Amino acid sequence: MTMNDTLHMLLVFTGGLLLGTVFFGGLWLTVRKTFAAKQPALWIAGSFFLRTGIALAGFYYIGHSDWQRLMICLIGFIAARLIIIRLTRPNGKPGLILEKEASHEA
């Protein structure tokens, strides 16, 4: 891999981060707005189609029919999801932790 290839793949990863931030950040905003909305179904449906359209168009543009670029973009997209989850979690809450089931032994 040359320096140009490395820089190019870094830009593809950054594009995936940007797409993921728009998608998952938009989802977070939609959920917050839905509680106060007069027509929550319209907010949810509109947000879904807008976010999905942006993500698909972004993957299509960034991917250029190259599976390696698509995979690196997807890794950036998933990384953005993890970052958004961490940033939007309520203060003091560690996230979803499943407690061990009680033992049913006698």
N, C-alpha and C positions, 0 to 999 in steps of 0.2 A: 504494500500500500504506500502510495506516495503522500507527500504532505498535502497536496491538493485533495486527494481522496479522503484523508482524515478530516480536513477542514469541511469538506462537503458533507460527510457523514455527521459531523458535529452540528452543522446547520440543519440537517434533516432531523436530528434528535431534538434540537431547539424548536423546530416547527411542530413536532409531536407534542412537546411540552406546551406550546402555545395553544394548539388545538385542544388538548386535554384541559387546560386551564379555562378556556372558553366553554367547553362542554360541561365539565363538572362544577365550575364556578357558577355557570348559568343554572345548573340544576339546583345548587344550593340557594341561589337567589329566588328561583321559582318556588321552592318549598317554603321559604320565608314569606314571600308575597301571597301565597295561596291562602294562608290563614286569614288574612284581612280582605281578600278579594270578594267582590260580590258574585263573580262568576268564576269559581276556582277551576272548573273543568276547562274553560277557555284558556286560562293561564297555562295549565298543565299541557294541554294539547298544542297550543301555539309554541310554547317553549320547546317541547319535544321535537316538533318538526323543524323549528329554526336551528336548534342545537345539532340535530342529526344532519340536517342539510349542510351546515357549515363544516361539520366533522367529515362527512363523506366527500364534499368538494375539496377540502384540505388534503385528505388522504389521496384523492385522485390526482391533485396537482403536484403534491410532493412525491408521490410514488413513481410516477412516469413509467408504469408497467415494469418496475424493477423490484423483485421480491425482497432484496436486501434493504433497499430504501424503505419499503413498506414496513418491514420488521423493525428497523431502527426507529421509524416514526411511531410505531405502535408501542415500543418500549418507552419512548418519551411521553406518549399519551397516558400510559399506565403510571409512569412516575408522577405525572401531574395529578392523577387521581389520588395517589398516596399523599402527596403534599397537601392537596385540598382537604383531604380527610383530617390530616394532622392540624391544619390551620383553623378549621371550622368546628373542631370538637369543643364542647363546653369546658370552661375552666375547671380544673381539678378532676375532670373525668378521664380515666385512662382509655376510654373507648369500650368496645364490646368485649367483655370478659365473661366467659361461661363458667359458672361455678360447677364444681364436681358434683355429680349426682350422689344423693345419699345412698349409702349401702343398704340393701334390703336383706342382708344376712341376719339370721336370728341368733 
